[in-house]
């Protein structure tokens, strides 16, 4: 199955989830993340801002700010297919709908952050395989971005358990995440220790 078909199929499944299930599963996933050493030991986290029925990240971002972790969110640059990380200090004040209608920092709150400061990246996706490869939304933004991180940075994909498959099609440009966390399990995809 090619990426486009897989993407469509799994985004459709995800869009059929009742909101109550999205909230319950998301809370489980985020609470599980809080228990991991990779989260506890991180000082600067980059997290996507959830869109539609993705694993919800608002609690992750707000909790991280409350416990004095630095946190950045992505700004997409469609012309170059680049992700810029902008540090935020207040989820409720600093974000407004941007590209694709995803919450993004308002111009006056953009604080561009070099990728080498980031030690944990929270990655979205439509489908993940058990080796950490993913089918995203087709722009290649995260694959490009993950290549810019320092070697100690850890990437973790958040997904509902039904978004896991045995394997996804991959190209030479695709980069796997180090871990995948669902409401049921943590999958280690690489040799980085937690």
SULJOFEN-V270356 format. One record per helix or strand of 3 or more residues. SS is the DSSP state (A for helix, B for strand). FROM is the first residue (numbers start at 1). LEN is the number of residues. If there is no record, write none. Layout:
BEGIN
((SS & FROM & LEN) (SS & FROM & LEN))
END
This chain:
BEGIN
((A & 3 & 13) (A & 19 & 17) (A & 37 & 4) (B & 44 & 4) (A & 58 & 9) (B & 70 & 8) (B & 82 & 7) (A & 91 & 4) (B & 95 & 3) (A & 99 & 3) (B & 103 & 3) (A & 107 & 3) (A & 115 & 3) (B & 120 & 4) (B & 127 & 3) (A & 141 & 6) (B & 154 & 5) (A & 161 & 3) (B & 179 & 3) (B & 186 & 3))
END
